[in-house]
Amino acid sequence: MIKWLLKIMVCAVNAFILAYILPGIEIKDTFTALMVAVVLSLLDAFVKPLLILLTLPATILTLGIFIFIINACIIMLDAYFVHGFKVQSFWHALLFSILLSFFNSFVHKRAFPEEKKTQQDN
């Protein structure tokens, strides 16, 4: 639970910074950024797997590139649910989702390193 809350905080900070940098993305305040991260995690947990399953032929045909389209749709759905989070267009959502995924994975790998399993030679 604590790890999930830390990941939400990291996502909220990254989303707030990206909204400040990117044109076409607007987050009103830090509470809105936190709500964006919470709703995004819920959408990623429940809606995204269903969308991936429904669009599996398109994902296979495009060798996985269609996942970017799904991510942009999730961002636009997040903007629909969270007041104070505005996305100007699909292309802004696509760029935001790519950069947010990159920065979240970068920070998560640094903040939550997996313990390497060591094998003992017998």
C-alpha positions in Angstrom: 0.0 0.0 0.0 2.8 2.4 0.9 4.6 1.5 -2.4 1.5 2.3 -4.3 1.1 5.6 -2.6 4.7 6.5 -3.4 4.1 5.6 -7.0 1.0 7.8 -7.1 3.1 10.7 -5.7 5.8 10.2 -8.3 3.2 10.1 -11.1 1.6 13.2 -9.7 4.8 15.1 -9.6 5.8 14.0 -13.1 2.4 14.9 -14.5 2.5 18.3 -12.9 6.0 19.0 -14.3 5.0 17.8 -17.8 1.9 19.9 -17.7 4.0 22.9 -16.9 6.5 22.1 -19.8 4.1 20.8 -22.5 1.7 23.1 -24.4 -1.8 21.7 -24.7 -1.8 20.1 -21.3 -3.1 21.9 -18.2 -3.2 20.9 -14.6 -4.8 23.5 -12.3 -2.9 22.7 -9.0 -1.1 20.0 -7.1 -4.3 18.4 -5.8 -5.5 18.1 -9.3 -2.2 16.4 -10.2 -2.7 14.0 -7.4 -6.2 13.2 -8.6 -4.9 12.7 -12.2 -2.4 10.2 -10.8 -5.0 8.3 -8.8 -7.6 8.2 -11.6 -4.8 7.2 -14.1 -3.8 4.3 -11.9 -7.4 3.1 -11.6 -7.9 3.4 -15.4 -4.7 1.6 -16.0 -5.8 -1.2 -13.7 -9.4 -1.7 -14.9 -10.0 -0.1 -18.3 -6.7 -0.5 -20.0 -6.6 -4.4 -19.9 -10.1 -4.5 -21.4 -9.1 -2.1 -24.2 -6.0 -4.1 -24.9 -8.1 -7.3 -25.1 -10.6 -5.7 -27.4 -8.0 -4.2 -29.7 -5.7 -7.2 -29.7 -5.8 -7.8 -33.5 -4.8 -4.1 -34.1 -2.1 -4.4 -31.5 -0.7 -7.5 -33.1 -1.0 -6.1 -36.7 0.9 -3.0 -35.7 3.5 -5.0 -33.6 2.4 -3.3 -30.4 2.4 0.3 -31.6 -1.4 0.5 -31.1 -0.7 0.5 -27.3 0.4 4.1 -27.7 -3.1 4.9 -29.0 -4.7 3.1 -26.1 -2.4 5.1 -23.6 -3.5 8.4 -25.3 -7.2 7.4 -25.0 -6.6 6.6 -21.3 -5.1 10.1 -20.8 -8.1 11.7 -22.6 -10.5 9.6 -20.4 -8.6 10.8 -17.3 -9.0 14.4 -18.5 -12.8 13.8 -18.9 -13.1 12.5 -15.3 -10.7 15.0 -13.5 -11.8 18.6 -13.4 -8.9 20.9 -13.7 -7.0 18.6 -16.0 -7.3 19.6 -19.7 -5.8 18.0 -22.8 -6.1 20.1 -25.9 -6.0 17.3 -28.5 -5.3 13.6 -29.1 -1.7 14.4 -30.2 -1.1 16.3 -27.0 -2.4 13.3 -25.1 -0.2 11.0 -27.1 2.9 13.0 -26.4 2.0 13.4 -22.7 1.4 9.7 -22.3 4.7 8.8 -23.9 6.7 11.2 -21.8 4.8 10.4 -18.6 5.4 6.7 -19.1 9.1 7.3 -19.8 9.6 9.5 -16.7 7.5 7.3 -14.4 9.5 4.2 -15.4 12.8 6.1 -15.1 12.0 7.3 -11.5 10.5 4.0 -10.4 13.6 2.1 -11.5 15.7 4.5 -9.4 13.4 4.7 -6.4 12.3 1.1 -6.2 15.2 -1.1 -7.3 14.4 -4.7 -7.4 16.5 -6.9 -5.2 18.8 -9.0 -7.3 18.6 -12.6 -6.5 22.0 -14.1 -5.9 22.6 -17.7 -6.6 25.0 -19.6 -4.5 27.2 -22.1 -6.3 27.1 -25.5 -4.6 
